[in-house]
Amino acid sequence: MSFNHSFPIQIRFNDADIAGHIYNGTYQDYFDTARLDYFKKVLGENINWRKTGLVIVSVRNDFSAPVFLNDQIEIQSKVCVLGKKSLQMIQQVTKIGESEPVATGKTVLVCYDLKKKESVLIPQKWRKKLVAFEPGLIGD
């Protein structure tokens, strides 16, 4: 699987647990940070979270190797499924200079109108930009 977006992560001292590796819950923070950068780059603007945004409805993270405090890592992100109101992202953590991921995250997000407090269709403008950025992505 190829990724068109990568984001370097600065590991902080408090990210490590007593065993010296990065605590598993911290990976979600890394994925969230990279996801915000992904959407800013792909959409060409910050999402207005007070109007229409994306909310997480499902998260799954799998770990295959530990990350330690002095490791250099990046998060690779891509939208792999584009529905009418939702999308699925795959993200992976890789150590810089290595090709195999040490963790993988799958997230389903729903487009949400924060004023109406209900799910809405993904804006057409977003759909076009996502399809243009991700070769092979087909929207409903």
N, C-alpha and C positions, 0 to 999 in steps of 0.2 A: 504494500500500500504506500502510495506516495503522498507527501504532505507539502503544501505550498506555503505554510505558515509555521515559523518557529519563533520561540520567545525564550531568551535566557533568563534563568532564575538565580537570584542571589540567595544562597542558603544562609540563614541566620543562626546564631548560636542556640537560640531557644527553640529551633526546629528539631534539634536532636533530643532523643530520649536518653535514659540512663545507660542504655547499651551502646550509645554512641552513634546510632543510625537515626535517620530522619523518621520521626513519628508518623505512622500511617495516616492519621487525620490531617496532617499538614499538606499532604498531596492534594487534597481538595482545594486548599487555599492557592496552591500553585496552579491548578487547573483553572480556577476562577480568574486569577490574574491574567493568565494567557488567553482565556476566552474573551475577556474584555478587550485585550489588544487585537485579537483576531477580528472581532466585529468592528472595531474602530478602523482598522486597515481595510477590511473588505467593504464596509458600507461607506467609508470616506468621511465618517463623522461619529461622534459619541452618540450612543442611544440616549434619548431623553427618558430616563427612568421614571419621571413623574407623569408621563403620558402613556406611551406604549413601550413595553419592554418584553423581556423573555424571562419566564420563571421556570425553575428546574422542577420537573415532576418525577424524574427517575435518575438515579446515579448508581453506577457499578464500577468499582475500582479493583483491579487485579495486580498483584505484585509478584515479580519474578526474581528480583535481586535487591539487596539493600543499597541505599544511598547514604553516604557518610558526610560529616560536616565539611570536610575539605574537598569534596567532589564538585566538579563543575557540571551543571545540568542545563538542559533546555526542554521546553515543552513544545511538542509538535501538535498542531490542531487541524481538524478538517470537519466540515459538515459532510456527512455521508448519506443522509436521508432528508429529503425536504417534502414535508406534507403540506396540507392546506393551512393548518393552524400550528403545527409543530415541526421540529427538526431534531435530528439526532447528530451529535458530535462524537467523534473519536479523538482522544488526545493520548499522547504517550510521553513518558519521561525517558530521555536518553542521556547518558553521560556523554559529554562532549568528546568527540574522537572515537566513539563507539557506535555501532550501527543497531545493535539489538536493544529494544526498550527494556527498562527495568520496572516500569509500571505502565498500565494502560487504563484509561478511564473511558466509560461510555455514558453519555448524558443525554437525556431527552428534555428538551425545552419547549414550552408552549408560549406562543405570542399572547400577551395579556394587556388589556386596557386597564390601567391602574385607577382611572377615575370611575369607570363603570364596574370595575371588579369582575371582569369576565374575559374569557378567552376570545380572541378575534383572529381573523385571517392575517397571515403574514403579509405585510405591505408589499405590493407589487414591485416597488422600487427596491426593496431588500431582496426579493426573490431573484430579480434580474442580476443584481450584483453578486449574489451567492452562486448562481448558475455560471456566470462569467468567470468567477474566481476558481471554481472547482470543476475541472474537466470531467465530463461524464455524469455530473449531477443532473438529475431530471426531477423537476418539480411537478406535483400533481396539478 
